[in-house]
């Protein structure tokens, strides 16, 4: 969506009818004769086919392990015939850049999002695909995979939100009448294993609560359009197999926050800026990590510096992937800046001055140094009070929460 806005692309959606039935079976596969098959035969034909007869499958069917892949191979063949090439960084994204125009196709099983700056090429691709597959042209992208999309050509923005999904989730867990709150997690509350049930009686008291189902529903929101609840969901998911009353109350608090912010979504707008990143970590947020933190203190610079350094390393891996993706779609990006709020971690990424006191750190975390030396990544300091990634690592007060989500590009939709 960010790329579509930046390049001024129209984004449309296609839905394939019974997509898996388009796949070709390459192996010899047999199946039992469906019982309903005999109902359409007369008595003589029915007697003829009953017994040890089986069906030889000639086309892919839903339920076959290979059906998904066979469908993808068929669609891949047709897209390549239209001169669309899959990206090396993501085989479910196809691109064609010819005559100064661009066409991008994104595949999610049987849903296709097609983006182009040339309406005629967009229509031609739809027409060609409709010759090979039964499909629905849903027009400009507005709703897909439980996500609502709003494209505003005049303002050059695309907004993603899930207000409908949030309302359905609140209703499913019977919290329509709950009182809204301004933060997803109480910053003064620390969830821990000590709060988990220890006796059979305590376990029976909570085992019927739909905790795992609620956390799963919240997780889809967190990874789709609501990064503001990501930290809360991450904490809650650590107790999926052994949760207590306090964990359940904390999970319902996220629903109360969502009720208060159900129209909050991600807005992408044309900026002309290049990719930047923000890295943050917080060891102090977990009570269960305290012992480990104390052990680390004796062999490291500080536990927080090490945690921030590891977070920078993970951010670098993500940045490298995004750089590869962007280089295939756009021009090769220049050095990507990653901001962090720990000077020690920043120094570690640039030199080996603290090497002797960091020998215990897994070598994979030093990947960032190579990226910095190559010029792919540049680490810069950003004060904590300006760090938007804080909302992803700890519970915040309402003013700080609002400041962070605004920096993430989140806005209230209508």
NUPALUM-193132 format. One record per atom (N, C-alpha, C): x, z, y. Coordinates in steps of 0.1 Angstrom, whole numbers. Atoms other than C-alpha are relative to their C-alpha. Example, Ala and Ser with C-alpha at 12.3 -4.5 7.8 and 13.67 -1.06 7.14 Angstrom:
<zakes>
9, 0, -12
123, 78, -45
9, 0, 12
-9, 0, -11
137, 71, -11
-8, 8, 11
</zakes>
This chain:
<zakes>
8, 0, -12
0, 0, 0
9, 0, 13
-9, -1, -11
29, 8, 23
6, -14, 3
-6, 13, -1
44, -26, 17
-11, -10, 5
11, 9, -5
10, -44, 22
-2, 2, 15
2, -2, -15
6, -28, 56
12, -5, 8
-12, 4, -7
42, -35, 66
0, -15, 2
0, 15, 0
38, -72, 57
-13, -6, 5
13, 6, -5
2, -76, 69
-7, -7, -12
6, 7, 11
-11, -85, 34
-14, 5, -2
14, -3, 4
-47, -87, 23
1, 5, -15
-1, -5, 14
-52, -66, -9
-14, -2, -6
12, 2, 7
-79, -77, -33
1, 6, -15
0, -6, 13
-90, -64, -67
-7, -9, -10
6, 7, 10
-98, -81, -100
-2, 9, -12
2, -8, 11
-113, -66, -131
-3, -9, -12
2, 8, 11
-111, -82, -165
-10, 6, -10
10, -5, 9
-140, -80, -189
6, -1, -14
-5, -1, 14
-131, -69, -225
14, -5, -1
-14, 6, -2
-94, -75, -216
7, -1, -14
-8, 0, 12
-80, -65, -250
-4, -11, -10
5, 11, 9
-101, -92, -268
7, -13, 3
-7, 12, -3
-79, -118, -251
14, -1, -7
-13, 0, 6
-48, -108, -270
0, -7, -14
-1, 7, 13
-35, -128, -300
8, 9, -10
-6, -8, 10
-26, -110, -332
11, -8, -7
-12, 7, 6
9, -119, -345
2, 4, -15
-1, -5, 13
7, -98, -377
-12, -2, -8
12, 1, 9
-17, -100, -407
-6, 14, -1
7, -13, -1
-41, -71, -401
-14, -2, -6
14, 0, 6
-72, -63, -422
-7, 12, 4
9, -11, -3
-101, -40, -415
-12, 1, -9
12, -2, 8
-130, -26, -434
-12, -8, 7
12, 7, -6
-163, -45, -430
-8, 10, 7
8, -9, -7
-183, -28, -403
-14, 1, -7
13, -2, 7
-216, -13, -417
-11, -8, 6
10, 7, -7
-236, -30, -390
0, -15, -4
-1, 14, 4
-224, -64, -403
-10, -4, -10
10, 3, 10
-247, -62, -433
-14, 0, 5
14, -1, -5
-277, -55, -412
-5, -14, 6
4, 13, -5
-276, -91, -398
-1, -10, -10
0, 9, 11
-274, -107, -432
-13, 1, -8
12, -1, 9
-303, -115, -455
5, 6, -13
-4, -7, 12
-304, -98, -489
10, -7, -9
-9, 8, 9
-287, -126, -508
15, 0, 6
-13, 0, -6
-258, -128, -483
6, 14, 0
-5, -14, 1
-255, -90, -482
6, 3, -13
-5, -3, 13
-251, -88, -519
14, -7, -3
-12, 9, 2
-224, -116, -518
12, 7, 7
-11, -6, -8
-203, -97, -492
3, 14, -3
-3, -14, 3
-206, -62, -505
10, 1, -11
-10, -2, 10
-179, -48, -527
14, 3, 6
-13, -2, -5
-142, -49, -521
5, -10, 11
-3, 10, -10
-143, -73, -492
5, 7, 12
-5, -5, -13
-123, -68, -460
1, -11, 10
-1, 10, -11
-120, -86, -427
14, -3, 4
-13, 3, -6
-89, -105, -416
-2, -2, 15
2, 0, -14
-86, -99, -379
8, -12, 6
-6, 12, -6
-79, -131, -359
3, 2, 15
-2, -3, -14
-81, -117, -324
2, 15, 2
-2, -15, -3
-70, -83, -309
-14, 7, 2
11, -8, -2
-96, -56, -310
3, 13, 6
-2, -13, -5
-100, -23, -292
2, 10, -12
-3, -9, 11
-85, 4, -314
12, -3, -8
-12, 4, 6
-56, -16, -327
12, 5, 9
-12, -5, -8
-22, -1, -317
6, -10, 8
-7, 11, -7
-8, -34, -306
-9, -7, 10
8, 7, -9
-38, -45, -286
4, 0, 15
-5, -1, -14
-25, -32, -252
11, -10, 3
-12, 9, -2
8, -50, -256
-4, -15, -1
4, 14, 1
-8, -82, -268
-8, -5, 12
7, 3, -12
-31, -82, -238
10, -3, 11
-10, 1, -11
-1, -77, -215
8, -13, -2
-8, 12, 3
18, -106, -232
-8, -12, 4
9, 11, -4
-12, -129, -226
-1, -1, 15
1, 0, -15
-16, -119, -190
13, -4, 6
-14, 3, -5
22, -121, -185
2, -15, 0
-1, 15, 2
21, -157, -198
-7, -8, 11
8, 7, -10
-6, -167, -174
5, 2, 14
-5, -2, -13
9, -151, -144
13, -7, 3
-13, 7, -1
43, -167, -151
-3, -15, 2
4, 14, -2
25, -201, -152
-3, -2, 15
3, 1, -14
15, -193, -116
12, 3, 9
-13, -3, -7
52, -188, -107
1, 14, 5
-1, -14, -3
48, -151, -105
10, 6, -10
-11, -5, 8
79, -132, -117
-1, 16, 0
0, -15, 1
79, -95, -130
13, 6, 6
-12, -6, -6
102, -72, -111
8, 7, -11
-9, -7, 10
132, -58, -130
-2, 16, 1
2, -14, -3
124, -24, -114
-13, 5, -5
13, -4, 4
88, -24, -125
-7, -12, -7
5, 12, 7
75, -49, -152
-15, -2, 2
14, 2, -3
39, -43, -141
-3, -4, 14
1, 6, -14
45, -57, -106
6, -14, 0
-5, 14, 0
48, -95, -102
1, -5, 15
-1, 5, -14
59, -114, -71
3, -15, 0
-4, 14, -3
61, -149, -58
2, -2, 15
-3, 2, -14
78, -158, -26
4, -15, 2
-2, 15, -2
75, -195, -17
-6, -4, 14
5, 6, -12
70, -215, 15
-3, 11, 11
1, -10, -11
74, -184, 37
-12, 10, -3
12, -9, 3
44, -166, 20
4, 9, -12
-2, -9, 11
43, -138, -5
-13, 4, -7
11, -5, 9
20, -129, -34
5, 11, -9
-4, -12, 8
22, -95, -51
-12, 3, -9
10, -4, 10
3, -86, -83
4, 13, -6
-3, -12, 7
1, -51, -96
-10, 2, -11
9, -1, 12
-13, -45, -131
-1, 15, -4
2, -13, 6
-29, -13, -144
-11, -3, -11
8, 3, 12
-43, -22, -179
-8, -13, 3
9, 11, -2
-73, -44, -171
-4, -1, 15
2, 1, -15
-73, -38, -133
12, -7, 7
-11, 7, -8
-53, -61, -110
-2, 1, 14
0, 0, -14
-45, -56, -74
9, -12, 5
-7, 12, -4
-35, -88, -57
2, 0, 15
-2, 0, -15
-19, -89, -22
7, -12, 4
-7, 12, -5
-9, -119, -1
-3, -1, 15
2, 3, -14
-4, -130, 35
-6, -14, 2
6, 14, -1
-20, -164, 26
-13, 0, -8
13, -1, 7
-57, -163, 18
-2, -11, -10
2, 12, 9
-56, -198, 2
8, 3, -14
-7, -3, 12
-29, -187, -23
-7, 12, -8
8, -11, 6
-49, -155, -30
-12, -6, -8
12, 6, 6
-80, -176, -38
4, -9, -12
-5, 9, 11
-60, -201, -59
4, 8, -12
-4, -9, 12
-46, -173, -81
-12, 5, -7
13, -5, 7
-81, -159, -87
-6, -11, -8
6, 11, 7
-94, -193, -96
7, -4, -13
-8, 3, 12
-66, -200, -121
-2, 10, -10
1, -10, 10
-69, -167, -138
-14, 0, -6
14, 0, 5
-107, -171, -141
-2, -11, -10
1, 11, 10
-101, -203, -161
4, 5, -14
-6, -5, 13
-83, -183, -188
-7, 13, -5
6, -13, 4
-102, -149, -187
-13, 2, 7
12, -4, -6
-136, -136, -181
3, 12, 9
-4, -11, -9
-132, -114, -150
-10, 1, 12
8, -2, -12
-149, -100, -119
9, 0, 12
-7, 0, -12
-136, -108, -85
-7, 11, 9
6, -11, -8
-143, -75, -66
3, 0, 14
-3, 2, -14
-130, -88, -33
10, 10, 5
-10, -9, -6
-110, -66, -9
0, 14, -7
-2, -12, 7
-97, -35, -26
-7, 12, 8
8, -11, -7
-121, -5, -19
0, 12, -9
0, -11, 9
-122, 16, -51
6, -4, -13
-7, 3, 13
-99, 17, -81
6, 12, -5
-6, -11, 7
-89, 43, -106
-3, 14, 6
4, -12, -6
-109, 70, -89
5, 2, 14
-6, -1, -13
-92, 63, -56
-7, -9, 10
7, 8, -10
-110, 51, -24
11, -6, 10
-10, 7, -9
-91, 25, -3
-8, -5, 12
5, 5, -12
-99, 17, 33
10, -9, 7
-9, 9, -6
-82, -14, 48
-5, -3, 14
3, 3, -14
-83, -17, 86
10, -10, 6
-9, 11, -4
-68, -50, 96
3, 1, 15
-3, -1, -15
-72, -43, 134
10, 11, 3
-9, -11, -2
-54, -10, 132
12, -1, -8
-11, 2, 9
-30, -23, 106
3, 13, -9
-2, -12, 8
-36, 7, 83
-7, -2, -14
7, -2, 13
-46, 14, 46
0, 14, -3
1, -14, 3
-59, 48, 37
-5, 1, -14
4, -3, 14
-62, 62, 2
-5, 15, 0
5, -14, 1
-84, 92, -5
-8, 1, -13
7, -2, 12
-104, 108, -33
-12, 10, 2
10, -9, -4
-133, 125, -16
-11, 1, -11
10, 1, 10
-158, 113, -43
5, 8, -13
-6, -7, 11
-135, 126, -71
0, 15, 2
0, -14, -4
-131, 159, -53
-14, 6, -1
14, -5, 1
-169, 164, -50
-4, 1, -14
4, -1, 15
-174, 156, -87
7, 11, -7
-8, -10, 6
-146, 180, -96
-6, 14, 4
6, -12, -5
-161, 208, -75
-13, 3, -7
13, -2, 7
-195, 202, -90
2, 3, -15
-2, -2, 15
-181, 201, -126
4, 14, -3
-4, -14, 2
-166, 236, -121
-9, 10, 7
10, -9, -6
-197, 250, -104
5, 8, 12
-5, -7, -12
-180, 258, -71
-5, -6, 13
6, 7, -12
-203, 239, -47
-2, 10, 11
4, -9, -10
-212, 271, -29
12, 10, 4
-11, -9, -3
-177, 286, -26
4, -1, 14
-4, 0, -14
-162, 295, 7
14, -7, 1
-12, 7, -2
-135, 271, 19
12, 8, 5
-12, -7, -5
-99, 282, 26
9, -11, 6
-8, 10, -8
-72, 265, 48
14, -3, -7
-12, 3, 8
-43, 266, 22
-3, 0, -15
3, 0, 14
-42, 258, -15
5, 12, -8
-6, -12, 7
-22, 289, -24
3, 10, 10
-3, -11, -9
-18, 323, -9
16, 2, 0
-15, -1, 0
19, 324, 3
5, 13, -4
-5, -13, 3
21, 361, -4
-3, 3, -15
3, -2, 14
9, 357, -40
10, -7, -9
-10, 6, 9
35, 351, -68
-6, 1, -14
5, 0, 14
21, 341, -102
12, 1, -10
-11, -2, 10
42, 352, -132
-6, 2, -14
4, -2, 15
42, 357, -170
-6, 14, -2
5, -14, 1
35, 394, -164
-15, 1, 1
14, 0, -2
0, 384, -154
-8, -6, -12
6, 6, 12
-7, 367, -188
-5, 10, -9
6, -10, 10
-29, 384, -214
10, 4, -10
-10, -5, 9
-9, 406, -237
-7, 5, -13
8, -5, 12
-36, 419, -261
-10, -10, -4
11, 9, 5
-62, 401, -282
-12, 1, 8
12, -2, -9
-89, 417, -261
1, -8, 13
-2, 7, -13
-74, 403, -229
-1, -15, -2
1, 14, 2
-70, 369, -244
-14, -5, -3
14, 3, 2
-106, 368, -256
-8, -1, 13
7, 0, -13
-117, 376, -221
1, -12, 8
-3, 12, -8
-102, 344, -207
0, -13, -7
-2, 12, 8
-100, 320, -236
-11, -11, 2
11, 9, -3
-134, 304, -227
0, -7, 14
-1, 6, -14
-124, 296, -191
6, -14, -1
-5, 13, 1
-118, 259, -186
13, -3, 9
-12, 0, -8
-84, 265, -171
8, -13, -1
-8, 12, 3
-65, 236, -187
-7, -13, 6
8, 12, -5
-93, 211, -178
1, 0, 15
-1, -1, -14
-92, 223, -142
13, -5, 5
-14, 4, -4
-54, 220, -139
2, -15, -2
-1, 14, 2
-56, 185, -154
-7, -8, 11
7, 7, -11
-82, 174, -128
8, 1, 13
-8, -1, -13
-61, 188, -100
13, -8, 0
-12, 8, 1
-30, 171, -113
-2, -14, 3
2, 14, -4
-45, 137, -110
-1, -2, 15
1, 0, -14
-53, 145, -74
14, 1, 6
-13, -3, -5
-18, 158, -68
9, -12, 0
-9, 11, 2
0, 127, -81
-6, -13, 6
6, 12, -5
-25, 102, -65
0, 0, 15
2, 0, -14
-35, 111, -30
2, 13, 7
-1, -13, -7
-30, 148, -24
13, 8, -4
-12, -8, 2
6, 159, -24
0, 14, 6
1, -13, -6
-5, 189, -3
-3, 11, -11
3, -10, 10
-16, 206, -36
10, -1, -11
-10, 2, 11
14, 195, -57
7, 13, -4
-7, -12, 4
32, 228, -55
-10, 10, -7
9, -9, 7
1, 248, -64
-3, -4, -14
3, 6, 14
-7, 225, -94
12, 2, -9
-12, -2, 8
29, 228, -105
1, 14, -5
-1, -15, 4
28, 266, -105
-11, 3, -11
11, -3, 9
-6, 267, -123
2, -6, -14
-2, 7, 13
5, 242, -150
10, 8, -9
-9, -8, 8
32, 266, -161
-6, 10, -9
8, -10, 7
5, 289, -175
-11, -6, -8
11, 7, 8
-16, 263, -194
-3, 6, -13
2, -5, 14
-11, 279, -228
-2, 15, 0
2, -14, 0
-13, 315, -217
-4, 5, 15
4, -3, -14
-33, 321, -185
-9, 13, 1
8, -12, -2
-49, 352, -171
-10, -1, 11
10, 0, -11
-76, 362, -146
6, -4, 14
-6, 3, -13
-52, 359, -117
4, -14, 2
-3, 15, 0
-41, 324, -127
-13, -8, 2
13, 7, -1
-78, 314, -130
-5, 1, 15
4, -1, -14
-85, 328, -95
8, -9, 9
-9, 9, -8
-55, 309, -81
-4, -14, -1
5, 14, 3
-68, 277, -97
-12, -3, 8
12, 2, -7
-102, 282, -82
2, -1, 15
-3, 0, -14
-86, 288, -48
3, -15, 4
-3, 14, -3
-73, 252, -49
-13, -8, 2
13, 7, -2
-109, 240, -53
-6, 4, 13
6, -5, -13
-119, 261, -23
8, -7, 11
-8, 7, -10
-91, 244, -3
-4, -15, 0
4, 14, 0
-102, 210, -15
-14, -2, 6
14, 0, -6
-138, 217, -5
2, -1, 15
-2, -1, -15
-125, 225, 30
7, -13, 5
-8, 11, -5
-103, 193, 31
-3, -13, -9
3, 11, 10
-122, 168, 8
2, -14, 6
-2, 13, -6
-118, 140, 33
14, -3, 5
-15, 3, -4
-80, 143, 37
5, -10, -10
-6, 11, 8
-61, 113, 25
13, -5, 5
-13, 6, -5
-29, 93, 28
-2, -12, 8
2, 12, -8
-27, 68, 56
14, -7, 1
-12, 8, -2
-1, 40, 56
-2, -9, 12
1, 9, -11
5, 22, 88
13, -7, 3
-12, 8, -3
29, -4, 101
9, 8, 9
-9, -8, -7
60, 13, 113
13, -7, 4
-12, 7, -2
89, -11, 111
12, 8, -4
-11, -8, 4
110, 17, 97
4, -2, -15
-4, 2, 13
131, 17, 66
-2, 13, -8
3, -12, 9
129, 41, 36
9, 12, 4
-7, -13, -2
139, 77, 42
-6, 10, -10
5, -10, 9
136, 107, 20
2, 15, 5
-1, -14, -3
133, 145, 22
1, 8, -13
-2, -8, 12
146, 170, -4
0, 15, 4
1, -15, -3
138, 207, -6
-1, 7, -14
2, -8, 12
139, 235, -32
-2, 14, 4
3, -14, -4
129, 271, -33
1, 9, -13
-1, -9, 12
142, 295, -61
-8, 12, 2
6, -13, -2
126, 325, -45
-15, 0, -3
15, 1, 2
90, 312, -52
-4, 5, -14
4, -4, 13
92, 321, -89
6, 14, -4
-4, -13, 4
93, 357, -100
8, -1, -14
-6, 1, 14
102, 346, -136
14, -5, 1
-14, 6, -1
134, 329, -123
10, 10, 6
-9, -9, -7
148, 360, -106
12, 4, -8
-11, -4, 8
170, 371, -135
11, -11, 0
-9, 11, 0
185, 337, -138
7, -2, 13
-6, 1, -13
190, 336, -101
11, 9, 2
-10, -10, -1
210, 368, -102
13, -4, -7
-11, 4, 8
232, 354, -130
8, -11, 8
-6, 12, -7
238, 322, -110
8, 5, 12
-7, -4, -12
248, 341, -79
14, 4, -2
-13, -4, 2
279, 354, -95
10, -11, -3
-9, 11, 4
292, 320, -105
-1, -12, 10
3, 11, -8
279, 298, -77
2, 4, 15
-1, -3, -14
281, 295, -39
-12, 9, 4
12, -8, -1
245, 307, -36
-10, -7, -9
10, 7, 9
216, 301, -60
-8, -10, 8
8, 9, -8
197, 284, -32
7, -13, 2
-9, 12, -2
226, 260, -24
0, -8, -13
-1, 8, 13
228, 250, -61
-14, -6, -2
13, 6, 2
190, 245, -63
-2, -12, 10
1, 11, -10
191, 224, -31
8, -12, -4
-9, 10, 4
220, 204, -45
-6, -8, -11
6, 7, 11
201, 196, -77
-12, -8, 5
12, 7, -6
170, 187, -56
5, -13, 6
-6, 12, -6
192, 163, -37
3, -11, -10
-3, 10, 11
204, 147, -69
-12, -7, -6
12, 6, 5
169, 142, -82
-6, -10, 10
5, 9, -11
159, 127, -48
8, -13, 0
-8, 12, 0
188, 103, -50
-4, -9, -11
5, 9, 11
176, 90, -84
-12, -7, 4
12, 6, -4
142, 84, -70
3, -11, 11
-3, 10, -11
157, 67, -39
6, -12, -5
-7, 12, 6
179, 44, -60
-11, -9, -6
11, 8, 6
148, 33, -79
-8, -7, 10
8, 6, -10
128, 27, -48
8, -11, 8
-8, 10, -7
157, 8, -32
1, -13, -9
1, 12, 8
158, -15, -62
-13, -7, 1
13, 5, -1
121, -20, -60
-1, -8, 13
1, 6, -13
122, -28, -23
9, -12, 2
-9, 11, -1
152, -51, -26
-6, -12, -7
6, 11, 7
132, -73, -50
-12, -5, 8
12, 5, -8
101, -74, -27
4, -4, 14
-4, 3, -14
118, -73, 7
15, -3, 0
-14, 2, -1
153, -77, 19
7, 13, -5
-8, -12, 5
181, -54, 6
0, 11, 11
0, -10, -10
176, -21, 23
14, 5, 4
-13, -6, -4
205, -5, 43
1, 14, -6
-2, -14, 6
218, 30, 35
-13, 8, 2
12, -8, -1
189, 53, 28
4, 15, 3
-3, -14, -5
189, 87, 46
-9, 9, -8
7, -11, 6
179, 118, 27
2, 12, 8
-1, -12, -8
172, 148, 48
-1, 13, -9
2, -12, 7
177, 183, 35
4, 12, 10
-2, -11, -10
178, 218, 51
10, 10, -4
-11, -9, 4
208, 233, 34
13, -6, 2
-13, 6, -4
242, 226, 49
10, 0, -12
-10, 0, 11
261, 237, 18
-3, -11, -10
4, 11, 10
242, 213, -5
4, -13, 6
-4, 13, -7
249, 185, 21
15, -2, -1
-15, 1, 2
286, 193, 20
4, -4, -14
-3, 3, 14
287, 193, -18
-2, -15, -3
3, 14, 3
272, 158, -18
10, -10, 5
-9, 9, -6
299, 144, 3
15, 2, -4
-14, -2, 4
331, 160, -11
1, 10, -11
-2, -8, 12
346, 180, -39
6, 14, 4
-7, -12, -5
358, 210, -18
-4, 12, -8
4, -12, 8
337, 235, -38
0, -2, -15
1, 4, 14
344, 219, -71
2, 11, -10
-3, -10, 9
360, 249, -88
-11, 11, -2
11, -10, 1
330, 271, -80
-13, -7, -5
12, 8, 4
305, 244, -92
2, -6, -14
-3, 6, 13
321, 236, -126
-11, 1, -10
11, -2, 9
291, 250, -144
-12, -9, 2
11, 9, -3
267, 225, -128
1, -13, -9
1, 12, 9
256, 197, -152
6, -12, 8
-6, 12, -7
276, 165, -144
-10, -10, 5
10, 10, -5
244, 145, -140
-4, 3, 14
4, -4, -14
237, 164, -108
10, -5, 10
-10, 5, -9
269, 150, -93
-2, -15, 2
3, 14, -2
254, 115, -94
-2, -3, 14
2, 2, -15
246, 119, -57
13, -3, 7
-13, 2, -7
283, 119, -48
4, -15, -1
-3, 14, 2
287, 84, -63
-9, -9, 9
9, 8, -9
257, 71, -44
4, 1, 14
-4, -2, -13
270, 86, -12
13, -9, 3
-13, 8, -1
305, 70, -18
-3, -15, 1
4, 14, 0
288, 36, -25
-6, -4, 13
7, 3, -12
269, 38, 8
-14, -2, -2
14, 2, 3
235, 37, -9
-8, 11, 7
7, -12, -5
226, 72, 3
9, 7, 10
-6, -8, -10
234, 93, 33
-8, 13, 2
7, -13, -1
226, 130, 34
2, 5, 14
-1, -6, -14
217, 145, 68
-8, 13, 0
6, -14, -1
207, 180, 78
-13, -1, 9
12, -1, -7
172, 187, 90
-4, 15, 0
4, -15, 0
162, 223, 101
-13, 2, -8
11, -4, 9
138, 241, 78
-14, -2, 7
14, 0, -7
110, 243, 105
-4, -15, 2
4, 14, -2
110, 204, 106
-1, -7, -14
-1, 6, 13
112, 198, 68
-14, -1, -6
14, 2, 6
79, 182, 55
-1, 3, -15
0, -2, 14
90, 186, 19
-3, 15, -4
3, -14, 3
84, 224, 22
-13, 2, -7
13, -1, 6
48, 218, 13
0, -3, -15
-1, 3, 14
60, 206, -21
7, 10, -8
-8, -9, 8
80, 236, -30
-4, 15, 2
4, -14, -2
63, 268, -17
-14, 1, 7
12, -3, -7
31, 283, -4
3, 3, 14
-2, 0, -15
28, 280, 34
-11, 7, 7
11, -5, -9
8, 296, 62
-7, -13, 4
9, 11, -3
-20, 274, 75
7, -9, 11
-6, 9, -10
-1, 262, 107
11, -9, -6
-11, 8, 6
30, 252, 87
-5, -10, -10
6, 9, 9
8, 236, 60
-5, -12, 7
5, 12, -8
-9, 214, 86
11, -8, 6
-12, 7, -6
24, 205, 102
6, -9, -11
-6, 7, 11
38, 194, 68
-8, -12, -4
9, 11, 5
8, 173, 57
-1, -11, 10
0, 10, -10
7, 156, 90
13, -9, 0
-13, 7, 1
44, 147, 86
0, -10, -12
0, 8, 12
36, 133, 51
-9, -12, 2
9, 12, -2
11, 108, 67
-14, 2, -5
13, -3, 5
-20, 126, 56
-9, 2, 12
10, 0, -11
-51, 123, 78
-14, 1, -5
14, -1, 4
-88, 130, 77
-7, -14, 1
7, 12, 1
-108, 100, 66
-15, 2, 3
15, -2, -2
-145, 93, 74
-7, -9, -10
</zakes>
